[in-house]
Amino acid sequence: MRLGALPRLVSLSAALGAVSAAVVTAPASASPAPTPNAAVRSTAKAAAVAPSPAVFSHPGVNLSTAQLDFVRAKVQAGAQPWKAAYDAMTASSYASLSRTPKPRATVECGPTSNPNLGCTDEREDAIAAYTDALAWYINRDDRYAQKSIQIMDAWSATIKNHTNDNAPLQTGWSGSSWPKAAEIIKTVHGNWAESARFSTMLRTVYLPLVVNGSNRTGNWDLTMLEAAVSISVFLDDHAGYDTAIGHYLERVPAFVYLSSDGALPKTVASQHLTTRDQIVGFWFGAGTFTTGITQETCRDFTHTGYGISSISHVLETARIQGQDLYPQVGERLRQALGFQSKYELGAAVPSSVCGGSVTRGLGPITEVGFNTLNTLHGVAMANTQTLTEQQRPSGSNNLFVAWETLTNAQNPN
């Protein structure tokens, strides 16, 4: 079992009961998706949740010491799929010891990252810092730790803000990777002279922009909240953690539909989606709602995957911290993974799902959720398992997901 867990866990058995696959149909004449209110939610509207643990466990963002030790032992033993995943990671450009970080004082990211002034550089440097930290943990070659430190120091000495339309999402993407690197380097490697400056960067440049999430599409909100939870753990910021978890527990039910929700999906209160047409439009014209469909399924599976990934990551970080969120969101994660995996594998799409057509491309995002539900809780997930195993060893989506076959495949801790 993981280290540092607090005795606050609640049984998952009731939450993972069978859910009916009943279909509820909304009017076919859906209006275009409304433009959400740009204002973020207030803390007062966050869903109720137990407070954060009295003391945070470190390392504790997505990975615990027990999980990391499991991975290291598997790689050292040459066991599969971990060894192949490790080899793919260390052969990637993210693990290059000749990498030169490219920090900017202002990262400007317009719609779809156009203009792209430091957007790709920041995201990929953050993934590289995490990749190097993870490589160091496994191989104990100090060159990788020093490269991770070099990248983090370059950015913490330079960046001041994010601007333009994609600034919140960009902050969420990069802010999800930085703490994963920093947790390993600061709490395991140590000897990081500028760790306080890096903490200041996360506290002032990143956390304020992500801690209240977003009223835009679900993948924005969930990725930003993942970053906020991860940063708050690294900073030992209980208030930030509680705020982000509260918003997360409001967003997840509004991202994944269950038939028990009723005729229409749940909504985030501050978005003021009050009519049937508004809700259907916000769900990209999904006129029919079936258990497991998500708010962005009818947009495309790539954006859907971003949201599912962040749901999985926050659940895992909370679990490591001794906070059990599975009764609230475990069944939604199971159904979302299974629904999307079925069609990603090539199943015929019925007319009741997005009018009979979906845009596939889920990405390397199933390992964490599958491991949590299947390995740790014994939940059978045939389609998700097939897709997960087909994609091994999973790599990076070059935004905020990286090396999760290596870290999470069959990890029992």
matplotlib code that plots the C-alpha trace (Angstrom):
import matplotlib.pyplot as plt

x = [0.0, 1.0, 2.9, 1.4, -2.3, -4.7, -7.5, -10.3, -11.0, -14.6, -15.7, -15.9, -18.2, -21.5, -20.1, -19.0, -22.3, -23.8, -25.3, -28.1, -27.3, -30.6, -30.8, -32.4, -33.1, -33.1, -34.6, -32.7, -32.8, -29.9, -28.7, -25.0, -22.9, -23.2, -20.3, -19.7, -19.4, -15.7, -15.7, -14.4, -16.5, -16.4, -15.1, -18.6, -20.0, -17.5, -18.9, -18.6, -15.7, -13.8, -10.7, -7.3, -5.1, -3.5, 0.0, 0.7, 2.6, 5.7, 6.4, 2.7, 1.7, 0.4, 3.2, 4.2, 7.4, 6.0, 4.8, 8.2, 10.0, 7.8, 8.6, 12.3, 12.4, 10.5, 12.9, 15.9, 14.6, 14.0, 10.3, 7.7, 6.0, 8.0, 11.4, 10.1, 8.4, 11.5, 13.6, 11.1, 11.2, 15.0, 15.2, 12.9, 13.9, 12.5, 15.3, 18.1, 20.9, 21.8, 18.4, 18.6, 15.6, 13.9, 12.2, 10.4, 9.2, 5.8, 4.4, 1.7, -0.7, -3.6, -6.6, -5.3, -1.9, -1.8, 0.3, 2.6, 5.2, 6.8, 3.7, 5.3, 8.6, 7.1, 4.9, 7.8, 10.4, 8.0, 7.5, 11.3, 11.9, 9.5, 11.0, 14.6, 13.4, 11.7, 14.7, 17.0, 14.7, 15.0, 18.7, 20.2, 22.4, 22.8, 23.1, 19.3, 18.6, 20.9, 19.2, 15.8, 17.1, 18.6, 15.3, 13.3, 15.8, 15.8, 12.0, 11.8, 14.4, 12.5, 8.7, 6.4, 3.0, 0.9, -1.2, -3.8, -6.8, -5.2, -3.3, -5.4, -5.2, -1.5, -0.9, -2.9, -0.9, 2.5, 1.4, 0.4, 4.0, 6.2, 5.1, 5.6, 9.2, 9.7, 8.2, 10.9, 13.8, 13.0, 11.8, 13.9, 17.0, 17.4, 20.4, 18.3, 19.5, 16.8, 13.8, 12.3, 12.4, 10.7, 8.0, 7.5, 7.0, 4.3, 2.6, 2.6, 2.6, 0.6, -1.7, -3.8, -4.7, -5.8, -7.1, -10.7, -10.9, -12.7, -16.2, -15.2, -15.2, -14.6, -11.1, -10.0, -11.6, -10.3, -6.7, -6.5, -7.9, -5.4, -2.6, -4.0, -4.3, -0.7, 0.8, -1.0, 0.4, 3.9, 3.5, 1.7, -1.1, -4.2, -6.5, -5.6, -6.0, -9.4, -10.6, -9.5, -10.9, -14.2, -14.5, -13.3, -16.2, -18.6, -17.1, -16.7, -20.5, -20.9, -18.4, -19.5, -23.1, -24.8, -28.4, -29.1, -28.5, -32.0, -33.1, -30.1, -26.5, -25.6, -24.2, -21.7, -23.9, -21.9, -22.2, -25.9, -26.9, -30.6, -32.4, -32.4, -31.0, -28.2, -27.1, -27.4, -25.4, -22.7, -22.4, -21.5, -25.0, -25.3, -29.0, -29.0, -27.4, -26.1, -24.1, -20.5, -20.8, -18.9, -19.4, -16.8, -17.4, -19.3, -16.6, -13.7, -12.1, -8.8, -10.3, -12.4, -9.2, -7.7, -10.6, -10.6, -6.9, -7.2, -10.1, -7.8, -4.8, -6.7, -8.2, -4.8, -3.2, -6.0, -5.7, -2.0, -2.9, -5.4, -8.5, -10.9, -12.9, -14.0, -17.5, -18.1, -16.5, -15.3, -18.2, -18.2, -14.5, -15.2, -18.1, -16.2, -13.2, -15.3, -17.6, -14.8, -12.6, -15.3, -15.5, -11.8, -11.3, -13.5, -17.0, -19.7, -21.2, -25.0, -27.1, -27.9, -24.3, -23.3, -25.6, -23.6, -20.2, -17.3, -13.7, -11.4, -8.0, -8.3, -4.6, -2.3, -4.7, -6.1, -3.3, -3.9, -7.6, -7.5, -4.8, -6.8, -10.0, -8.8, -5.6, -6.4, -10.2, -10.6, -13.2, -13.4, -13.1, -12.8, -12.7, -10.5, -8.1, -7.9, -7.2, -4.7, -2.7, -2.8, -1.2, 1.6, 4.1, 2.2, 4.3, 3.4, 0.6, 3.2, 0.9, 0.7, 0.5, 3.7, 5.0, 2.1, 2.6, 6.0, 4.5, 1.1, 0.8, -0.2, 1.1, -0.4, 0.7]
y = [0.0, 3.6, 5.6, 8.3, 7.4, 8.8, 6.6, 8.5, 6.1, 5.2, 1.9, 1.9, -1.0, 0.9, 3.5, 0.9, -0.9, -1.5, 1.5, 1.1, 1.8, 3.5, 6.2, 9.5, 11.6, 15.3, 17.4, 17.0, 20.8, 21.8, 25.4, 26.2, 25.9, 29.1, 31.2, 30.4, 33.2, 34.2, 34.6, 31.7, 30.1, 31.5, 29.3, 29.4, 27.5, 24.6, 21.2, 20.2, 17.9, 16.8, 19.0, 18.1, 15.8, 17.2, 16.6, 16.0, 12.9, 13.6, 12.6, 12.6, 14.1, 11.2, 9.0, 7.8, 6.4, 2.9, 3.3, 4.7, 1.8, -0.7, 0.8, 0.9, -2.7, -3.8, -1.9, -3.2, -6.8, -6.2, -7.0, -6.0, -3.8, -1.5, -2.1, -1.3, 1.8, 2.9, 2.4, 4.4, 7.2, 7.4, 7.3, 10.3, 13.9, 14.7, 12.7, 14.2, 15.4, 18.0, 19.7, 23.4, 25.0, 27.9, 30.0, 33.3, 36.0, 36.1, 33.0, 34.2, 31.6, 32.6, 30.4, 27.0, 28.4, 30.9, 32.9, 30.4, 32.4, 30.0, 27.7, 24.6, 25.3, 25.7, 22.5, 20.4, 21.7, 20.9, 17.3, 17.1, 18.1, 15.4, 12.8, 13.5, 13.3, 10.0, 8.7, 9.7, 7.9, 4.7, 4.7, 7.0, 8.6, 12.1, 13.7, 13.3, 15.0, 17.9, 18.3, 18.4, 21.0, 23.0, 23.2, 24.1, 26.7, 28.3, 28.8, 29.9, 32.6, 33.9, 33.5, 36.2, 35.5, 33.9, 35.9, 35.7, 33.5, 30.1, 31.4, 29.5, 26.2, 26.6, 27.3, 24.1, 22.0, 23.1, 23.4, 19.7, 18.6, 20.9, 19.6, 15.9, 16.8, 18.9, 16.3, 13.8, 16.2, 18.1, 15.3, 12.4, 13.8, 16.9, 19.3, 21.7, 25.2, 27.1, 25.0, 28.0, 30.2, 27.4, 27.2, 31.0, 30.6, 28.0, 30.0, 33.4, 32.6, 29.4, 28.7, 31.9, 31.3, 27.7, 27.2, 28.2, 26.3, 27.6, 28.0, 26.9, 23.3, 20.5, 19.6, 23.2, 23.1, 19.6, 20.2, 23.5, 21.8, 19.0, 21.6, 23.3, 20.1, 19.1, 22.5, 22.7, 19.4, 20.4, 23.7, 22.2, 24.6, 23.2, 26.1, 25.8, 22.0, 22.2, 24.9, 22.9, 19.6, 21.3, 22.6, 19.2, 17.4, 19.8, 19.5, 15.7, 15.0, 17.7, 16.1, 12.4, 11.5, 8.7, 7.6, 8.2, 12.0, 12.2, 13.5, 15.9, 16.0, 17.8, 21.3, 23.6, 26.2, 29.3, 28.5, 29.4, 26.7, 26.9, 25.6, 22.3, 23.8, 25.5, 22.3, 20.2, 22.9, 23.0, 19.2, 19.8, 18.9, 15.5, 15.1, 11.7, 10.9, 7.5, 6.4, 7.1, 9.9, 13.0, 16.7, 16.6, 13.2, 14.7, 17.2, 14.7, 12.0, 13.9, 16.7, 14.1, 12.2, 15.3, 15.5, 11.8, 12.0, 14.8, 13.1, 10.1, 12.1, 14.0, 10.8, 9.2, 12.2, 12.4, 8.7, 9.0, 11.8, 9.6, 11.3, 8.8, 10.5, 7.2, 7.2, 10.5, 10.0, 6.3, 5.1, 8.1, 7.4, 3.7, 4.5, 7.2, 5.0, 2.1, 4.1, 5.9, 2.8, 0.8, 3.3, 4.0, 0.3, 0.6, -0.4, 0.8, 4.1, 4.0, 6.9, 7.5, 8.5, 11.9, 11.2, 8.1, 9.7, 10.3, 11.7, 9.1, 9.8, 9.3, 9.4, 7.7, 8.5, 5.2, 3.7, 5.7, 5.2, 1.6, 0.8, 2.5, 0.7, -2.6, -3.3, -1.7, -2.4, -5.4, -3.8, -5.7, -3.2, -5.3, -2.5, -0.3, -3.1, -4.1, -0.5, 0.1, -3.0, -2.2, 1.2, 0.0, 1.3, 4.6, 7.7, 11.4, 13.6, 16.4, 18.5, 17.1, 13.3, 11.2, 7.7, 6.2, 2.6, 2.9, 4.5, 2.9, -0.4, -3.1, -0.9, -2.3, 0.5]
z = [0.0, -0.4, 2.2, 4.3, 3.8, 6.3, 7.8, 6.0, 3.1, 2.2, 0.6, -3.2, -3.5, -3.7, -6.0, -8.6, -8.9, -12.3, -14.1, -16.6, -20.2, -20.8, -23.4, -23.0, -26.1, -26.2, -29.0, -32.3, -32.9, -30.7, -30.8, -31.3, -28.2, -26.1, -25.1, -21.4, -18.9, -18.8, -15.0, -13.0, -10.3, -6.9, -4.1, -2.5, -5.4, -5.1, -4.2, -0.6, 0.2, 3.3, 3.9, 2.7, 4.7, 7.8, 6.2, 2.6, 1.5, -0.6, -3.3, -3.8, -7.2, -9.4, -7.9, -4.4, -3.2, -3.3, -6.8, -7.9, -6.2, -7.9, -11.3, -10.6, -9.6, -12.7, -15.0, -13.2, -13.6, -17.3, -16.8, -19.5, -20.3, -18.0, -19.6, -23.0, -21.7, -19.9, -23.1, -25.1, -22.6, -22.4, -26.2, -26.6, -27.1, -23.7, -22.0, -24.1, -21.8, -24.5, -24.3, -23.9, -22.1, -23.8, -21.1, -21.7, -19.4, -21.1, -22.7, -25.2, -26.5, -28.7, -29.7, -30.6, -29.5, -32.4, -31.8, -30.2, -28.4, -26.0, -25.7, -27.1, -25.5, -22.0, -22.2, -23.6, -21.2, -18.3, -19.7, -20.1, -16.5, -15.4, -17.8, -16.5, -12.9, -13.5, -15.4, -12.5, -10.0, -12.0, -13.1, -10.4, -13.1, -11.6, -15.0, -15.4, -12.0, -12.9, -16.3, -14.6, -12.2, -15.0, -16.9, -13.8, -12.8, -16.2, -16.1, -12.5, -13.2, -16.2, -16.5, -15.2, -16.8, -19.5, -21.9, -24.7, -25.1, -24.3, -21.3, -18.7, -20.5, -21.2, -17.5, -16.8, -19.2, -18.0, -14.4, -14.4, -15.4, -13.3, -9.9, -10.9, -11.7, -8.6, -6.2, -7.2, -7.3, -4.1, -1.9, -3.1, -4.8, -2.7, -3.2, -5.2, -4.4, -6.2, -5.1, -3.2, -6.3, -8.2, -5.5, -5.8, -9.6, -9.1, -6.3, -8.2, -11.9, -12.1, -9.1, -9.2, -12.9, -12.4, -8.8, -9.7, -12.9, -16.0, -17.2, -20.7, -22.0, -19.6, -20.7, -19.9, -16.5, -15.6, -16.8, -14.9, -11.7, -12.1, -12.2, -9.1, -7.1, -8.1, -7.4, -4.1, -2.9, -3.8, -2.0, 1.0, 0.2, 1.9, 0.9, -2.7, -2.7, -1.0, -3.5, -6.5, -5.2, -4.6, -8.1, -9.5, -7.7, -9.3, -12.8, -13.1, -12.9, -15.5, -17.8, -17.8, -18.1, -16.2, -16.9, -13.2, -13.9, -15.5, -18.9, -19.2, -18.0, -14.8, -15.2, -13.5, -11.7, -12.6, -16.4, -16.2, -18.7, -17.9, -21.0, -22.8, -26.0, -24.1, -22.5, -25.7, -27.5, -24.9, -25.4, -29.0, -30.3, -28.5, -28.8, -27.1, -23.8, -23.0, -19.9, -20.4, -23.1, -22.1, -22.7, -25.6, -27.1, -30.1, -30.5, -30.8, -28.7, -28.4, -26.2, -24.5, -23.6, -22.0, -19.6, -18.8, -18.2, -15.7, -13.9, -13.5, -12.3, -9.6, -8.3, -8.1, -6.4, -3.9, -3.2, -2.5, -0.1, 1.7, 0.4, -1.2, -4.0, -5.7, -4.2, -6.0, -9.3, -9.7, -11.6, -14.0, -14.7, -15.4, -17.7, -19.6, -20.2, -21.3, -23.6, -25.4, -25.6, -27.3, -30.2, -30.3, -30.9, -34.0, -32.9, -35.2, -34.0, -33.7, -34.8, -31.2, -30.5, -32.0, -34.9, -35.9, -36.3, -34.0, -34.5, -32.9, -31.4, -27.6, -27.0, -24.4, -21.5, -20.2, -18.1, -14.8, -14.7, -15.8, -13.2, -10.4, -11.2, -12.5, -10.6, -7.3, -7.1, -9.4, -11.7, -15.0, -18.0, -21.2, -23.8, -21.7, -21.1, -24.7, -25.8, -23.0, -23.8, -27.6, -26.9, -24.7, -24.2, -24.1, -24.6, -24.3, -25.8, -25.8, -23.7, -20.1, -20.3, -20.3, -19.8, -18.0, -19.0, -17.2, -14.1, -13.8, -15.6, -13.1, -10.3, -7.0, -4.7]

ax = plt.figure().add_subplot(projection="3d")
ax.plot(x, y, z, "-o")
ax.set_aspect("equal")
plt.show()
